[in-house]
Amino acid sequence: MNEVQKVIRDRRSHRKYTDEPLLPDQISALVEAAKATPTGMNAQAFHFTFVTDVDLIKKVEAAACEYIRQTGDQARIERMKGRNWKIFYDAPLCVFISADPNARWAQIDSGIAVQNLALEAESLGLGSVIIGMIEAAFKADKKEELEKLLRFPDGYEFAIAIGIGHPADEKQPHDLKPDRFSFVG
Ligand SMILES: Cc1cc2nc3c(=O)[nH]c(=O)nc-3n(C[C@H](O)[C@H](O)[C@H](O)COP(=O)(O)O)c2cc1C
């Protein structure tokens, strides 16, 4: 197996991290991986916010948790309790990808970008977890304040996020659902 194949197959979602911060070179490599993202019609209608400010990460998490509590959605609340109300699992770097909601491919582009980041992290010996749940923060009262603090460009909306750090858990590959492939011809 070549290195790229190995990185693709070895990536897992990590939900526990050490408190070791990332090095500037590691963050620079992740920025380059984000830049390498292909986008529909090369529109690049997205934006990356790299956050290492723990207080800011906690603030965004708190807003999401508050919103989730307010929904009264018990299944979701129980799931969050099981995760100690942690959304980024103390990852020392969180990257927020925001996108132009009117750009045709921006959501897909953001998905490709987040996987680029996950694979780059894996290749650097780091771990990651893609985070959609934090979307709740941008439905709450603090939406505008948070978008400003995270420097989303005007009119851009949260698309997806990722936590990256030194993993402190072991993770098995996810089960593959067998009906997800067809081969024709
Ligand atoms: C779009 C997307 C959103 C996700 N959101 C979350 C999330 O909010 N919290 C979380 O713990 N994992 C989240 N995950 C991780 C998935 O749960 C994980 O990829 C899946 O269980 C397969 O496990 P693996 O990544 O270890 O292969 C998300 C993954 C994707 C692709």
PDBQT file of the ligand as one rigid body, heavy atoms in Angstrom, charges set to zero:
ROOT
HETATM    1  C1  LIG A 201     -20.470  15.715   7.849  1.00  0.00    +0.000 C 
HETATM    2  C2  LIG A 201     -20.013  15.040   9.123  1.00  0.00    +0.000 A 
HETATM    3  C3  LIG A 201     -20.422  15.538  10.347  1.00  0.00    +0.000 A 
HETATM    4  C4  LIG A 201     -19.977  14.941  11.536  1.00  0.00    +0.000 A 
HETATM    5  N1  LIG A 201     -20.319  15.498  12.737  1.00  0.00    +0.000 NA
HETATM    6  C5  LIG A 201     -19.860  14.929  13.886  1.00  0.00    +0.000 A 
HETATM    7  C6  LIG A 201     -20.136  15.553  15.142  1.00  0.00    +0.000 A 
HETATM    8  O1  LIG A 201     -20.774  16.584  15.247  1.00  0.00    +0.000 OA
HETATM    9  N2  LIG A 201     -19.643  14.951  16.259  1.00  0.00    +0.000 N 
HETATM   10  C7  LIG A 201     -18.886  13.806  16.203  1.00  0.00    +0.000 A 
HETATM   11  O2  LIG A 201     -18.454  13.325  17.248  1.00  0.00    +0.000 OA
HETATM   12  N3  LIG A 201     -18.604  13.203  15.014  1.00  0.00    +0.000 NA
HETATM   13  C8  LIG A 201     -19.059  13.741  13.867  1.00  0.00    +0.000 A 
HETATM   14  N4  LIG A 201     -18.739  13.186  12.658  1.00  0.00    +0.000 N 
HETATM   15  C9  LIG A 201     -17.909  11.983  12.618  1.00  0.00    +0.000 C 
HETATM   16  C10 LIG A 201     -18.706  10.724  12.245  1.00  0.00    +0.000 C 
HETATM   17  O3  LIG A 201     -19.489  10.345  13.350  1.00  0.00    +0.000 OA
HETATM   18  C11 LIG A 201     -17.713   9.613  11.824  1.00  0.00    +0.000 C 
HETATM   19  O4  LIG A 201     -17.054  10.025  10.647  1.00  0.00    +0.000 OA
HETATM   20  C12 LIG A 201     -18.409   8.285  11.571  1.00  0.00    +0.000 C 
HETATM   21  O5  LIG A 201     -18.948   7.781  12.760  1.00  0.00    +0.000 OA
HETATM   22  C13 LIG A 201     -17.432   7.239  10.987  1.00  0.00    +0.000 C 
HETATM   23  O6  LIG A 201     -16.330   7.026  11.874  1.00  0.00    +0.000 OA
HETATM   24  P1  LIG A 201     -14.830   7.324  11.428  1.00  0.00    +0.000 P 
HETATM   25  O7  LIG A 201     -14.730   8.797  11.078  1.00  0.00    +0.000 OA
HETATM   26  O8  LIG A 201     -13.980   6.976  12.614  1.00  0.00    +0.000 OA
HETATM   27  O9  LIG A 201     -14.518   6.480  10.234  1.00  0.00    +0.000 OA
HETATM   28  C14 LIG A 201     -19.149  13.776  11.476  1.00  0.00    +0.000 A 
HETATM   29  C15 LIG A 201     -18.738  13.294  10.227  1.00  0.00    +0.000 A 
HETATM   30  C16 LIG A 201     -19.141  13.930   9.077  1.00  0.00    +0.000 A 
HETATM   31  C17 LIG A 201     -18.638  13.389   7.746  1.00  0.00    +0.000 C 
ENDROOT
TORSDOF 0
